[in-house]
Amino acid sequence: MSDAFIVCSNLSFSWPDDTPVFSELSFTVPGGRTGLVAPNGAGKSTLLRLIAGELRPSGGSVTVDGVLGYLPQTLPLVGDLTVAQVLGVAERIAALHAIEAGDASEAHFATIGDDWDIEERTRAELDRLGLGDLELDRQLHTLSGGQVVSLGLAAQLLRRPDVLLLDEPTNNLDLAARHKLYDVLTDWSGCLLLVSHDRELLDRMDRIAELDQGEIRWYGGNFTAYTEAVQAAREVAESNLRNAEQEVKREKREMQQARERADRRASNASKNLKNAGLARIVAGGLKRSAQESAGKAQETHAGRLGQAKARLDEAGRAVRDEDRITVDLPDTSVPGGRTVFSGQGMRARFDDRELFGGDGADLVIRGPERIALTGANGVGKSTLLRLVNGDLEPAGGEIRRADGRIAYLSQRLDLLDLDRTVAENFAAYAPSLPDAKRMNLLARFLFRGARVNLPVGVLSGGERLRATLACVLCAEPAPQLLLLDEPTNNLDLVSVGQLESALTAYQGAFVVVSHDERFLAEIGVQRWLRLADGQLREISAPERG
């Protein structure tokens, strides 16, 4: 492993409105591959920006040993830049070509320095990331979102960094591009720190760093080992919590029993003293002694109860609060023989392009089928979903939508009114449900208390997805066909798990566009379709390329 590493010492950061993010955070990232995980909003991207020097800490320091490469989640690139300019090699390659053409200007030699193999290295890096067919003078705006991400990574790798920071590098990548990136990072020998919700990628890490409540917890091994360790710790914590709850109940019961015994003894002693005819001063002394003894016993029990409550509080804090969606959706059930969608010879035009040419695309969906729609970026997967949903008029072919109970969750999650609250949006989708039933269902989608009255526009990406799922899956009538376009993009790992829970409970048919193989396996995909070269065909398993 490389000796390059990152050191953060007493790192503090607050936004300009004084919202704190980190307070005196200290940790060291060794060489090798480290995956950084945390819920959305915990500060993962902010931490990478602090390490990269894009943000200045409020306190503390960041030290990076070696050349730093950083690929942010959103690339600040201008559309008319060329591939060579994005890669940062345009001037060196131009100088190299000028020398090869006979121009021996000293300025060209100064531009190249010792980098005489820059063109070969550039082509090699593009090939490694599946971009070998890109011309260096091609403009950025002609590339797909996935090609732009891969190009950004190639630009960083060409800098030969010792330390590499990557923020959600598989977003927008198709299956082939993802596996190219996996191979590159598997061979990485420097210090890598990446943020990702891609579990396949995280399983290629040497260790996992969990950012939780402003602290870093370290777990050796890959993401699977991390989840197993977290689950084991959760089981221990929950067992400790149950034991602590029983201890508090026991101490309360013993304290009450001791109080009752003391009261009986005091009552009996008073009677006995009266019957014994002792002098008042002697009787008073004995009574005070009994009261003091009872008081000390109560103090002992109270102390033990206080200690038990403290252990209960500590045990409660150790239990992770990772809610999962638990909901039954019987109204979404579809009989096995029902055809929910049929399209024959479908053709479409989009952005002045004709998609599904020739005989067009054929698609029949029956019963509660779980279908994955795969294909490279830009081949028309989202267009096909819009065609199925009816958002796009077909340029040809015949389409039948059964009773029209179809719901489409686009990448923009734009079904809900951003100005209305979660509860108001839900009521619009399920108007006949009693308020109590609506609140119960929203609670099952993890919207409880005051959060049901938040405007949808202020929710995080994961929360907005949950609100959309709640409204769509509990709608009147419930959808029998669900269309999902890259639903895991920009979600944290907890939200991905919640989405999986909701789709597992859904009993209708769905078609999902996703390049996340682990996600597709978890939601029980049974049928695979591939769209390529304008043709839609059945495949037995996901294909790369």
LINCOR-V989574 format. One record per helix or strand of 2 or more residues. SS is the DSSP state (2 for helix, 1 for strand). FROM is the first residue (numbers start at 1). LEN is the number of residues. If there is no record, write none. Layout:
SS|FROM|LEN ; SS|FROM|LEN
This chain:
1|6|9 ; 1|20|10 ; 1|32|6 ; 2|44|9 ; 1|59|6 ; 1|68|4 ; 2|83|5 ; 2|90|11 ; 2|106|7 ; 2|118|11 ; 2|140|3 ; 2|145|13 ; 1|163|5 ; 2|175|12 ; 1|191|5 ; 2|199|4 ; 1|207|6 ; 1|215|6 ; 2|223|54 ; 2|280|39 ; 2|330|3 ; 1|339|12 ; 1|353|3 ; 1|361|6 ; 1|370|5 ; 2|381|9 ; 1|396|5 ; 1|406|4 ; 2|422|8 ; 2|435|10 ; 2|449|5 ; 2|456|3 ; 2|461|13 ; 1|481|5 ; 2|493|13 ; 1|509|5 ; 2|517|6 ; 1|527|6 ; 1|535|5
